[in-house]
Amino acid sequence: MVWKVKIEALAEKELGRLDPPVAERILNYMYGYLANLKNPRSVGEPLRSESNVFWRYRVGDYRIITSIEDEGLILLVIRAGQM
């Protein structure tokens, strides 16, 4: 099962502000690791809210906030950066 990774404009802007090796490391994590998992909820943690729609992942000192859309097998990156 391969998940499609989409990056929102704000997250893309935040990734552009990071050092290129850090941004590349985060993108490799998303496209190379998370996208190939059977269930991306098997790693990371849910954000504390009423629903578990938003999920966070840690890559070193950086965080990735995603929305997981099971119907379309989509990982939508909402925020990325040092948080």
Number of C-alpha atoms within 10 A of each C-alpha: 9 13 21 16 17 17 17 12 12 13 20 16 14 15 20 13 11 14 9 11 9 16 19 13 13 22 18 13 16 21 16 12 11 23 20 14 14 11 15 18 15 9 13 16 14 17 15 10 8 6 8 13 14 19 22 19 22 18 16 10 9 14 17 22 22 25 18 21 14 12 6 9 16 17 24 19 23 20 22 27 21 13 9
